[in-house]
Amino acid sequence: MVTATPDYSWDRAPPPVMPALTVSKEVGDELSKHVGEEVEFVSDVETRLSTGYNLIINLEGDKEETVVLAVHHDHWLTGYADNCLGVGLGASMLLNVIKERASMKRGLSFISFTAEEVGNPGFASLYWAYGSTRYVEYLERRNLLNNIYAVLNLDVVGRQYVVHTSEDLSMQLSQLVSTQWELPKPYFDSLNFEMNGIPSMTLSSLDYYWDVYHTDKDVEDRASQQDIDSAFKVASQLLNYLLTSDLTPSPYISVLNRDIISVGLGIELREDWETYRLVKYLLSKYLIEYRRDGSVKTIYTNSILSYVRRFININDISQVPLRVEEMGSGKVIMDTSTIRDVRQLSQYISQVIESLAEDMNINLVT
């Protein structure tokens, strides 16, 4: 199902070398009696390509901007928390929005994505979020992507949860709701929007569901009604804010400017939405860091900013990652193999940021 490659590319890859089967408990019990024996197991299974469909319900009216409320409707085995519950909560939120739509500043698209799990027929290492990948490509082809104001995604909801989002959104929204905030992860449908500079967040219990995740034990009895009610309340508050109030680019740009200036880089980013979207797109690429000790670390957002912060906090060139590549393309964004001191690092980071900004026509105050 998943190839063991560190590059997280969209390119085709060979299928896994070890097939996996799911059998009933009765068959499993019978097989367990023959452990250590030679057993011939014949599975009459046919695999074939099929077509999945994204379900989209639009409440746009005459609004130019749209908020996406996202879920996905494929599931593993019983799939109560992943993701039948997410679909149900999302549908309930949609019905509530319909009743209050007169107060909306923006339109709403309720989208249930297909093929969030194992959707890519090419067995690429980035196999997940296939339905939303195709949807974002559809928007790009029609020049509609910039109409998406923000994305709220529900995925694996049912126990204690966190909201995965970028720092600028958590800074703005933490005063609105009392919940735990963490940086994004590359497992959710919000990935494709985040990588295109669109403010995105995913409410998820994934980190607290590993004991039953992707098994037939993901049933209603394993979920917490109290946590479900709390998740519904928080998600509804977040969605209402996105539909009726305004986000601002200032927190993100100001933090980035502070860290850039503090290491002596002679550039400053403008605090406007155009710059925000471009810089978010630039920095939200999912990158791979090849460390000097030979290990590999993955970063999802704010990759260049992470470089700057590591430089500020550690001030140790041996701790700076060796190379950073863009997910999918393999393009080398940074290579510090020839850097020998922090002064050279500062100059190099400045050159990289200026070069990337020039490539994307980002306005810099120098």
N, C-alpha and C positions, 0 to 999 in steps of 0.2 A: 504494500500500500504506500509506504513512504520510503524513498531512497535515502540512504545515509550520506547525503552530500551537504557540505557546510555553506554552499553559495546561495541557497534559497532563490533559484532562478526560475523563470517561466519556461525555460527551454525544455524540450523533451528529454526524458531520461529513461533508461531501461527499467522494466518492472522489477519489483523486489525479488530476490533470489529464493525467499522462503514463503510459500503460500500459507494462508491462514484460513481455517475453517471454523464456523460456529455450528455446534451440534446441540441437540436437546440434552437435557439432564439425563434422560434414560440412556441415550447412546453413550454419554460420557461415563455414566456409572458402569456400563458394560465394558467399555474400553479400559477403565481403571483396573478391572479384574485381570487384564492381560499385560500389565506392565512388566517389561523385561522379556516378553515373548515377541516373536515376529508376527505382526498382524497386518493383513492386507485390508486396507480401508478404501472402498470404492465410493466416490461421490459423484453422482450424476447431476452435475451443475453446468449450466451453459452461461457464459458471460457474453454480453453484447453491449454495444453502445446504445444509449437511449437519449431521449430528449427531456430536459427539465424545463420548467417554466417559472419565471418570476411573476408573482402576483402583485399588481400595483393598483392601489386605490388613491386617486388624486382628489384633494380638496383645495384646488388652487384658485378658482374664481378669476379675478383680475389682478391677482398678486404677482409681482415680478420675482420675488424670492420664495424659495420653498425649503421647508424643513423636512428631512427624511426621518421617519420613525421606522427602524429596520428590525426584522427578525429573520429567521430562516426556518423552512419547513421540511427539510430532510431530518432524519434522526437515526440513532443507533438502537436497534432492538426495541426495547420499550420506549426509551427516549422521553420520559416524562419531563425532566428538567432540561434535556437537550434534544429538541427545543420546543416540545409541545406546549410547555408552560409559557415560554417566551411568546409564542404565537397567540396564546389565549390572553395574556396580559396586554400585548400590543393591540389586539382587537378591542379589548375593553377600553383602552386609552383612546382608540380611534372613535368609538361611540361617544365617549365623554367630550372629545374635541368637537364632534359634530354639533352637540348641544350648545357649545360656546363659540362657534365659529365666527359669530358677529364681532367678537373682540380681537380676532386674529389680525396681526400686521402682515403675516406671511401665510402662504399656502402650506398645506401638509400633504406629503406623499407617504402613505403607509405601504411599505414594501416587504413582502415575505420572499426572501431569496431562496432559490433552489441550489442544490449542489454545493452547500457550504462544506460538506465533508467528502473527500475523495471525488471531487467533481471533474478534475482535469483528465481527459482521456489519454493524454500523453505521458502520464505518470511523472510529471515534472515535480521537482522537490517542493516547489510552492504550489501544492495541489489544492489547498483549501480556498475558501471564499471564491469559488469559481463563478457562481451566479452573479455576485456583486462585481466581480472583475469584468464580466461581459456587459453588465449594465453601465458601468462607468465608461467603458469603451464606446458604448452606444451614445451616451451623453456627449462624449468628446467628439465623435464624428459629426454630431449635429450642433456643435458649439453651444450646448446647453449646460455644461458642467458648472459654469460660473453662476448659474441661477440657484444652485444648491447653497443655502445659507449655513446649514449645520446638519449634523447627523447624530441621532441617538439610537443606539443598537442594544437589543436585549438578547443575551446568549447565555445559556446554562444558568438560569435563575431558579432558586429553590432553597438556598441556605444563606448563611452570612455572605454578603456580597461586597464588592468594591466597584468604584467607577474608574475605569481606565481611560485616561485622557491626557492631553499635553498640559504642561505647567501653566500656560496662560489661561486655559479654561478652568482649571482647578482653582487658580487664584481668584478668578472672577465669580465662580459659582459656589465656592465653599461657604460663603456667607449666606447663600440661599438655602442650602440643605445641609443637614448634619449627617455626613457619611464618610467613609474611608476613600481616599483618592490615591490612585497609583498611576504610573506612567503606562502608556499603551503597550499592548502585546500584539504580535503579528498573527493572532489566531482567529481574529474576528472579521466580519464583513466591513467593519469600519476602517480596516486597513487601507482599502482602495481609495476611500475618500480622503483619509488623513494624508496619504502620500501625494495627493493632488492639491494639498494646501487648504482643504475644507475642514473647519473646526468639527471634530468628531469625538464621540465618547461611546463606550460600551459598558453597560451595567452587567456584571457577571459574578457568579458564584464559583467559577471554574476552579480557583485555587482551593476551594473547600469541598470539592466533589470528586477528588481523585479515587476514593474508595469504591465508587460505583460508576464512575465515568466510563461511557462506552461499554456498559455491560447490561445484562438483563435485570440488574438490581436497581437501575435508574427508574424507580416507580414512585408513585405518590407518597407512599408511607415513609420514604427516605427523605422527603422534603420537610421543611419547617414552615407551617402556616404563618407563624409570626414573621418570619423573614420574608415570606412571599408578600404579605400585606405591606411590610415596610418598603420592600423593593418597588411595589406598585405605587406607593405614595411618593417616594423619591423620584421615580421615573416620571410620574405625572407632573411633579413640580418642575423638573428640568425641562420637560417638553413644553409646558405652559410658558416658561420664561423664554425659551427659544422662539416661540410663536408670537409673543406679545412684547418682548423687551429687546434691548440691543446689547450685543457683545461689543467689545472695543479692542482694537489691535494694540493699544498702548502698553498693557502689562508685558506682553511677549517681546515687543520691540525694545522697551525700556530695559528689561533684564538683559537682553542680548547686547544692547549698546553698553550697558554697564560693564559686562564681562569683557567685551572687545576692547573698550577704552582702558580698562584696568591693566591690560597687558601691553599697552602702548601701541595698539593698532590704530593707524590714522584714518579710520573710516567711521561713519555713523549712519545708521539706517533711519529713513524717514518713518514717522509714525502714522501711516495711512494704510487703508485696506489693500490697496494695490501692492504695496511693498510687503505687507503681512502675508498675502496669499502667495506671492512669489517666493518669499523667504521660507515660508512653511513648506512649500513644495520642494524647495531646495534642500532643506534640513530634515525633512521627514522621510527621506529615502531610507529604506531599511538597509543598513550597511553591515559589512563584516569587518571586524578588526583583527588583523593578524599580529599578535603580540610578539615582543622580542624573545620571549621564552618559548615560542613555538605553539602556544595555545591559541585558540580562536574564540573571540567574543563577539556576540551579535548585539547591535544597537538599533533600536527602532526609530526614535525621534531625536531631534536636536543633536545630531551627530557632531557637527562642527562645533557647536556650543559646548558639547561634552569635552572636546579637545581643549578648548580654551579654559574651561573650569578645571580640568585635570592639571593643566599647566599652572594655574593659579594656586591650587590647593596642594599639589605635590611638589612642584618646582624641582622635579627630578627627571632628567631626560631618559633614564633607563626605564621609567614607568610609562613613558609615552608609547602608545601602540605603533607598530611598525608600518602597517598599511591599512587603508580603508578602501573598499570597493563598493560600487553601486550595485544594489541587488538587481538581478536580472541581466544587466548588460555586462557586468564584470569590469566596467570602467574604473580605473584607479583614480580616486578622488584625492587621496593623500598618500605619500610615500616618504617616511621620515628616516629611511635607512642611512642617509648621508648626514643627518643632523647630529651634531656633537655637543651643542650647548643650548641653553634656554634662549639666548639672544637670537641664534639662528632659527630656532623654532618659532619665535615671535614673528620674525621676518617672513618665514615660510607660510605661516597661517595667514598673515596679511595678504600675501600674494595669492593664495588659494581662494580666499574669500572674494578678493577683488576680481579675480578671473571668473569665478562662478557668477558673481553679480553682473559682470559685463556680458557673459553669455546669455543671461536671462533678462537683460535690460533693467536691472534693479537700480533704482536711484540711490546713490550714496552721497552723503555730505562728507567731503574730505577736508 
